[in-house]
C-alpha cells in the first residue's frame, strides 16, 4: 500500500523544533514503507497582497494553491493512493480538496501544535493587522483539517483537549514528541571537567522563547550564582539586552548543540506560552540533563516530570530550584534521563507508535 507524506519543503538544515519533527516523521515513515512512501513537499511563499489574502481566506496558505492541488491529485491518481499523511494542520485545504475529489482516501493529519493557539499568542505579543489576519487564515485552515481528516494525531492530551474546545473534536491518537538521536558516540570525551558550571537555555527566535528568556534574565539570573548561556539562532540580536546582567552570555547560533548540552550543568525552560511539546526538553533528556522549567515547558511530559527536573510557577520557585540543583544532579550524564528519552522520545519509540496507528496500511 502506497502512502503520500505531505509536508513543507525540507531545508538543508532544520531550523527549529517543528522542522526537526517533520524530518523525523518522514524518516520513520520511510523506515516503515520504504519505496511505498511518496513525498510531496510544498514551498512556502509570503502573503503580501490583498489578492493573496483573499485566497488565504479560502485556505491557500503556506504554499498551497491551485497548481499544488492539481499536482497532488495527479500523484494520487497515477499511484492509486489509498491514504495520505499531512504533516501540519495548516494544510487543511488539502485535506478538504482530497476528501471531496477522492472520498475513499484515508486522511491522517499530524498537528505539530494547535495552530490557532500558537498564533493568538504571537498576536498578543505583536498586535498588527497582518498578525491578526494570520490568526484568521490559520484558524480557517485548521478547522478544515479537523473537519476533513479521518484521523487527527496530536503531540499531547493538552493539545487534544484544545482541539475539542475550539473545534469540537478530540485527537484520534496521541503521538508524543520524538527526536533523532544526536548524542555523539564519543560523548564522554566531549565533556570538559574543568569548564565552569552553567545553566543552558536553548531556543530559536520566536515570541515564546524571547519572552521567556527575557523574563528569566530580568527576574532570576541576577539572584543565582550560575552563569546562564543562551544558545539559539536569532537570539544574538538580543545580546545587548540580555547581557546587561553580568552572569548571562548570549552565544546565538551554533553549528552543533552537543557540546553545549553535554557541558551544561542543567537546562532551563522558562516558557509561558505556546502549544504542542517543547523540543528542548526532549533534547535535554537525550543528553542526560535535568530541566528546570515552567508548566508550559513540561506540557506532554507530565508522567515523568518528577524524574526530569523541577516545575516552577514563579521567580521564587526558579531561584529555590537552582539553589538546590546540586542535590538534583548526581552526575554530568544522567543515564536514567537518557533511558526516558530512548523509551519514549526516540525515533524508535516514534516508529513503534506510528506502526500502531497505521497498522491497517502496512
RODO-2510 file (C-alpha; in nm, 4 decimals, decimal comma):
residues 362
     n   res          X          Y          Z
     1     x     0,0000     0,0000     0,0000
     2     x     0,1477     0,3355    -0,1084
     3     x     0,1069     0,6416     0,1128
     4     x     0,1842     1,0099     0,0452
     5     x     0,3648     1,2202     0,3045
     6     x     0,2751     1,5877     0,2576
     7     x     0,4985     1,8439     0,4249
     8     x     0,6616     2,1839     0,3986
     9     x     0,9703     2,1729     0,1756
    10     x     1,2675     2,0397     0,3685
    11     x     1,5509     2,2807     0,4429
    12     x     1,9132     2,1673     0,4070
    13     x     1,9430     2,2007     0,7852
    14     x     1,6323     2,2060     1,0098
    15     x     1,5926     2,5492     1,1729
    16     x     1,3728     2,4592     1,4680
    17     x     1,1754     2,2005     1,6569
    18     x     0,8951     2,1787     1,4026
    19     x     1,1299     2,1112     1,1100
    20     x     1,3224     1,8578     1,3178
    21     x     0,9998     1,6744     1,3967
    22     x     0,8887     1,6840     1,0325
    23     x     1,2204     1,5272     0,9338
    24     x     1,1728     1,2571     1,1949
    25     x     0,8149     1,1881     1,0824
    26     x     0,9402     1,1454     0,7276
    27     x     1,2307     0,9257     0,8342
    28     x     1,0099     0,6982     1,0429
    29     x     0,7501     0,6624     0,7679
    30     x     1,0292     0,5887     0,5204
    31     x     1,1576     0,3125     0,7501
    32     x     0,8084     0,1648     0,7641
    33     x     0,7049     0,1959     0,3984
    34     x     1,0322     0,2158     0,2038
    35     x     0,9637     0,2717    -0,1672
    36     x     0,5897     0,2675    -0,0955
    37     x     0,6221     0,6174     0,0506
    38     x     0,5771     0,9163    -0,1806
    39     x     0,6918     1,2558    -0,0501
    40     x     0,5071     1,5707    -0,1577
    41     x     0,6915     1,8865    -0,0495
    42     x     0,5298     2,2301    -0,0573
    43     x     0,7338     2,5509    -0,0833
    44     x     0,6092     2,8413     0,1293
    45     x     0,5646     3,1937    -0,0016
    46     x     0,4866     3,5135     0,1839
    47     x     0,1341     3,6558     0,1791
    48     x     0,1922     4,0195     0,0851
    49     x    -0,1024     4,1475    -0,1185
    50     x    -0,4765     4,1734    -0,0735
    51     x    -0,5288     3,9269    -0,3575
    52     x    -0,3130     3,6757    -0,1710
    53     x    -0,5094     3,7476     0,1457
    54     x    -0,8311     3,6745    -0,0423
    55     x    -0,7043     3,3314    -0,1431
    56     x    -0,5648     3,2735     0,2060
    57     x    -0,9161     3,3132     0,3454
    58     x    -1,0058     3,0100     0,1339
    59     x    -0,7199     2,8052     0,2776
    60     x    -0,4423     2,8768     0,0282
    61     x    -0,1634     2,9377     0,2799
    62     x     0,1939     2,8177     0,3313
    63     x     0,2414     2,7421    -0,0375
    64     x    -0,0907     2,5703    -0,1109
    65     x    -0,2526     2,6897    -0,4343
    66     x    -0,4449     2,5559    -0,7318
    67     x    -0,1340     2,4201    -0,9047
    68     x    -0,0177     2,2379    -0,5914
    69     x    -0,3590     2,0743    -0,5585
    70     x    -0,3522     1,9654    -0,9242
    71     x    -0,0060     1,8120    -0,8786
    72     x    -0,1229     1,6248    -0,5705
    73     x    -0,4335     1,4930    -0,7487
    74     x    -0,2140     1,3678    -1,0342
    75     x     0,0162     1,1790    -0,7956
    76     x    -0,2818     1,0259    -0,6169
    77     x    -0,4419     0,9136    -0,9431
    78     x    -0,1381     0,7541    -1,1061
    79     x    -0,0260     0,5754    -0,7880
    80     x    -0,3688     0,4513    -0,6765
    81     x    -0,3137     0,6090    -0,3357
    82     x    -0,5364     0,4883    -0,0515
    83     x    -0,4104     0,7131     0,2303
    84     x    -0,2226     1,0388     0,2826
    85     x    -0,0334     1,1700     0,5848
    86     x    -0,0462     1,5500     0,6133
    87     x     0,2348     1,6905     0,8252
    88     x     0,0697     2,0027     0,9659
    89     x    -0,2827     2,1257     1,0343
    90     x    -0,2098     2,4399     0,8290
    91     x    -0,2733     2,2263     0,5175
    92     x    -0,6455     2,1892     0,5870
    93     x    -0,7389     2,2957     0,2353
    94     x    -0,5541     1,9901     0,1012
    95     x    -0,7490     1,7609     0,3341
    96     x    -1,0707     1,9254     0,2137
    97     x    -0,9888     1,9011    -0,1565
    98     x    -0,8657     1,5417    -0,1342
    99     x    -1,1753     1,4197     0,0508
   100     x    -1,4054     1,5936    -0,1969
   101     x    -1,2240     1,4510    -0,5007
   102     x    -1,1260     1,1123    -0,3529
   103     x    -1,3732     1,0401    -0,0705
   104     x    -1,2398     0,6871    -0,0083
   105     x    -0,8851     0,8022     0,0662
   106     x    -0,7985     0,7964     0,4352
   107     x    -0,6532     1,1267     0,5529
   108     x    -0,4229     1,1450     0,8554
   109     x    -0,3284     1,4919     0,9802
   110     x    -0,0435     1,5475     1,2250
   111     x    -0,0839     1,8540     1,4498
   112     x     0,2543     1,9980     1,5487
   113     x     0,0512     2,2141     1,7837
   114     x    -0,2901     2,3752     1,7901
   115     x    -0,2032     2,6410     1,5327
   116     x    -0,4648     2,8941     1,6354
   117     x    -0,3405     2,8867     1,9973
   118     x     0,0155     2,9446     1,8788
   119     x    -0,0736     3,2381     1,6532
   120     x    -0,3037     3,4019     1,9068
   121     x    -0,0104     3,4019     2,1485
   122     x     0,2091     3,5580     1,8834
   123     x    -0,0570     3,8206     1,8045
   124     x    -0,0810     3,9207     2,1706
   125     x     0,2920     3,9966     2,1686
   126     x     0,2925     4,1903     1,8405
   127     x    -0,0508     4,3287     1,7590
   128     x    -0,0857     4,4209     1,3925
   129     x    -0,3312     4,3739     1,1078
   130     x    -0,1013     4,1183     0,9461
   131     x    -0,0695     3,9174     1,2698
   132     x    -0,4468     3,9228     1,3109
   133     x    -0,5033     3,8034     0,9535
   134     x    -0,2518     3,5224     1,0006
   135     x    -0,4574     3,4098     1,3014
   136     x    -0,7721     3,4101     1,0888
   137     x    -0,6082     3,2268     0,7976
   138     x    -0,4663     2,9549     1,0209
   139     x    -0,7935     2,9136     1,2093
   140     x    -0,9836     2,8560     0,8849
   141     x    -0,7209     2,6133     0,7539
   142     x    -0,7002     2,4211     1,0794
   143     x    -1,0785     2,3993     1,1026
   144     x    -1,0775     2,2226     0,7659
   145     x    -0,8087     1,9818     0,8896
   146     x    -1,0303     1,8856     1,1805
   147     x    -1,3410     1,8525     0,9631
   148     x    -1,1976     1,6607     0,6681
   149     x    -0,9303     1,4371     0,8231
   150     x    -1,0219     1,0810     0,9159
   151     x    -0,7559     1,0621     1,1864
   152     x    -0,6190     1,3501     1,3952
   153     x    -0,2786     1,2994     1,5565
   154     x    -0,1644     1,5298     1,8381
   155     x     0,1506     1,5516     2,0460
   156     x    -0,0241     1,5646     2,3823
   157     x    -0,3521     1,5252     2,5644
   158     x    -0,3437     1,9013     2,6259
   159     x    -0,3497     1,9640     2,2500
   160     x    -0,6287     1,7104     2,2056
   161     x    -0,8359     1,8939     2,4660
   162     x    -0,7550     2,2209     2,2889
   163     x    -0,8831     2,0862     1,9574
   164     x    -1,2040     1,9732     2,1193
   165     x    -1,2554     2,3061     2,2926
   166     x    -1,2026     2,5090     1,9761
   167     x    -1,3284     2,2774     1,7010
   168     x    -1,5405     2,0187     1,8842
   169     x    -1,3267     1,7117     1,8132
   170     x    -1,0596     1,5284     2,0140
   171     x    -0,7468     1,3760     1,8632
   172     x    -0,7743     1,0191     1,7374
   173     x    -0,4208     0,9425     1,8572
   174     x    -0,1551     1,0921     2,0847
   175     x     0,1931     1,0729     1,9329
   176     x     0,4409     1,2488     2,1664
   177     x     0,7456     1,4499     2,0660
   178     x     1,0380     1,2470     1,9314
   179     x     1,3850     1,3367     1,8073
   180     x     1,6618     1,1754     1,6077
   181     x     1,9454     1,0782     1,8382
   182     x     2,2194     1,3425     1,8192
   183     x     2,4299     1,2105     2,1093
   184     x     2,7824     1,1538     1,9706
   185     x     2,9269     0,8050     2,0223
   186     x     3,2320     0,9608     2,1895
   187     x     3,0233     1,1973     2,4026
   188     x     3,2205     1,1337     2,7213
   189     x     3,5316     1,2710     2,5509
   190     x     3,3476     1,5958     2,4766
   191     x     3,2813     1,6714     2,8426
   192     x     3,5286     1,9233     2,9827
   193     x     3,5696     1,8569     3,3586
   194     x     3,7388     2,1947     3,4068
   195     x     3,4645     2,4008     3,2459
   196     x     3,2703     2,6274     3,4816
   197     x     2,9155     2,5173     3,5597
   198     x     2,6432     2,6909     3,3638
   199     x     2,2683     2,6804     3,3088
   200     x     2,1721     2,6366     2,9426
   201     x     1,8819     2,7932     2,7563
   202     x     1,8200     2,6669     2,4011
   203     x     1,5624     2,8121     2,1631
   204     x     1,5116     2,9924     1,8343
   205     x     1,3974     3,3496     1,7878
   206     x     1,0213     3,3302     1,8266
   207     x     0,7948     3,5087     2,0680
   208     x     0,7614     3,2490     2,3482
   209     x     1,1381     3,1994     2,3695
   210     x     1,2097     3,5731     2,3627
   211     x     0,9565     3,6482     2,6347
   212     x     1,0702     3,3546     2,8465
   213     x     1,4434     3,4198     2,8461
   214     x     1,3929     3,7951     2,8884
   215     x     1,1799     3,7295     3,1964
   216     x     1,4378     3,4870     3,3363
   217     x     1,7286     3,7253     3,2810
   218     x     1,5414     4,0121     3,4443
   219     x     1,3954     3,8257     3,7418
   220     x     1,6067     3,5180     3,8134
   221     x     1,9569     3,5446     3,6663
   222     x     2,0732     3,8315     3,8939
   223     x     1,9819     3,6252     4,2007
   224     x     2,1617     3,2977     4,1210
   225     x     2,5300     3,2064     4,1263
   226     x     2,5287     3,0148     3,7963
   227     x     2,6331     3,1512     3,4623
   228     x     2,3478     3,1421     3,2075
   229     x     2,4344     3,0562     2,8456
   230     x     2,1755     3,1418     2,5807
   231     x     2,2010     2,9390     2,2593
   232     x     1,9753     2,9626     1,9553
   233     x     1,9591     3,1092     1,6079
   234     x     1,8453     3,4706     1,6077
   235     x     1,8871     3,5269     1,9795
   236     x     2,2185     3,7035     1,9194
   237     x     2,0182     4,0104     1,8132
   238     x     1,9130     4,0467     2,1796
   239     x     2,2706     4,0215     2,3060
   240     x     2,2917     4,3752     2,4411
   241     x     1,9627     4,3483     2,6291
   242     x     2,0272     4,0048     2,7788
   243     x     2,3929     4,0574     2,8636
   244     x     2,3040     4,3638     3,0692
   245     x     2,3016     4,1073     3,3518
   246     x     2,6586     4,0126     3,4383
   247     x     2,6247     3,6336     3,4544
   248     x     2,4444     3,5992     3,1176
   249     x     2,6236     3,5153     2,7917
   250     x     2,4426     3,5071     2,4577
   251     x     2,6028     3,2660     2,2130
   252     x     2,3316     3,2681     1,9469
   253     x     2,3522     3,0262     1,6540
   254     x     2,5898     2,7294     1,6778
   255     x     2,6871     2,4541     1,4349
   256     x     2,6190     2,1825     1,6929
   257     x     2,4285     2,1776     2,0195
   258     x     2,6061     1,8679     2,1501
   259     x     2,8964     2,0485     2,3165
   260     x     2,6654     2,2986     2,4854
   261     x     2,4280     2,0347     2,6186
   262     x     2,6979     1,7924     2,7296
   263     x     2,8874     2,0559     2,9288
   264     x     2,5808     2,2204     3,0799
   265     x     2,5102     2,1576     3,4467
   266     x     2,1347     2,1758     3,3797
   267     x     1,8825     2,3174     3,1316
   268     x     1,6325     2,5969     3,1934
   269     x     1,2977     2,6266     3,0149
   270     x     1,1149     2,9432     3,1270
   271     x     0,8373     2,9193     2,8677
   272     x     0,4994     3,0717     2,9481
   273     x     0,3019     3,0366     2,6260
   274     x     0,2644     2,8080     2,3278
   275     x     0,1198     2,4764     2,2193
   276     x     0,2467     2,1286     2,1372
   277     x     0,5514     1,9905     2,3211
   278     x     0,8841     2,1649     2,3732
   279     x     1,1773     2,0225     2,1788
   280     x     1,4310     2,1496     2,4310
   281     x     1,3005     1,9115     2,6998
   282     x     1,3364     1,6035     2,4782
   283     x     1,6841     1,7271     2,3773
   284     x     1,7833     1,7632     2,7408
   285     x     1,6749     1,4045     2,8067
   286     x     1,8737     1,2898     2,5039
   287     x     2,1862     1,4403     2,6599
   288     x     2,1038     1,3198     3,0117
   289     x     2,0343     1,6650     3,1587
   290     x     1,7917     1,7846     3,4248
   291     x     1,5413     2,0551     3,3323
   292     x     1,4069     2,3390     3,5442
   293     x     1,1074     2,4932     3,3737
   294     x     0,7523     2,6190     3,3776
   295     x     0,4377     2,4042     3,3497
   296     x     0,4154     2,5049     2,9814
   297     x     0,7647     2,3675     2,9177
   298     x     0,6645     2,0304     3,0643
   299     x     0,3334     2,0006     2,8780
   300     x     0,3206     1,6469     2,7398
   301     x     0,5981     1,5284     2,9717
   302     x     0,3842     1,5224     3,2870
   303     x     0,4215     1,1479     3,3507
   304     x     0,7974     1,1857     3,4040
   305     x     0,8271     1,5410     3,5317
   306     x     0,9426     1,4414     3,8814
   307     x     1,2321     1,2485     3,7268
   308     x     1,3139     1,5066     3,4597
   309     x     1,3526     1,8058     3,6880
   310     x     1,1510     2,0725     3,8619
   311     x     0,8339     2,2617     3,7727
   312     x     0,8485     2,6298     3,8685
   313     x     0,5491     2,8608     3,8927
   314     x     0,7282     3,1777     3,9954
   315     x     1,0549     3,3650     4,0221
   316     x     1,0979     3,2313     4,3755
   317     x     1,0457     2,8729     4,2568
   318     x     1,3192     2,9079     3,9944
   319     x     1,5637     3,0582     4,2439
   320     x     1,4953     2,7873     4,5018
   321     x     1,5243     2,5048     4,2476
   322     x     1,8534     2,6379     4,1127
   323     x     1,9915     2,6777     4,4658
   324     x     1,9172     2,3072     4,5166
   325     x     2,0317     2,1892     4,1731
   326     x     2,3481     2,0205     4,3001
   327     x     2,1272     1,7889     4,5060
   328     x     1,9331     1,7002     4,1894
   329     x     2,2280     1,6466     3,9554
   330     x     2,4021     1,3226     4,0510
   331     x     2,6354     1,3126     3,7520
   332     x     2,7240     1,5066     3,4382
   333     x     2,5340     1,2492     3,2327
   334     x     2,2218     1,1028     3,3938
   335     x     2,1640     0,7552     3,2491
   336     x     1,8104     0,7419     3,3875
   337     x     1,7155     1,0557     3,1945
   338     x     1,8741     0,9140     2,8804
   339     x     1,6682     0,5954     2,9318
   340     x     1,3471     0,8021     2,9394
   341     x     1,4441     0,9559     2,6047
   342     x     1,5171     0,6160     2,4483
   343     x     1,1933     0,4625     2,5737
   344     x     0,9529     0,7470     2,4940
   345     x     1,1030     1,0200     2,2753
   346     x     1,3477     0,8479     2,0388
   347     x     1,2925     0,7714     1,6708
   348     x     1,2445     0,4026     1,7579
   349     x     0,9701     0,4935     2,0053
   350     x     0,8063     0,7072     1,7361
   351     x     0,8303     0,4235     1,4845
   352     x     0,6534     0,1830     1,7194
   353     x     0,3724     0,4334     1,7749
   354     x     0,3399     0,5078     1,4026
   355     x     0,3138     0,1376     1,3240
   356     x     0,0318     0,1002     1,5741
   357     x    -0,1570     0,3949     1,4226
   358     x    -0,1012     0,2989     1,0576
   359     x    -0,1303    -0,0773     1,1060
   360     x    -0,4128    -0,1212     0,8542
   361     x    -0,1947     0,0253     0,5753
   362     x     0,1299    -0,1682     0,6384
***
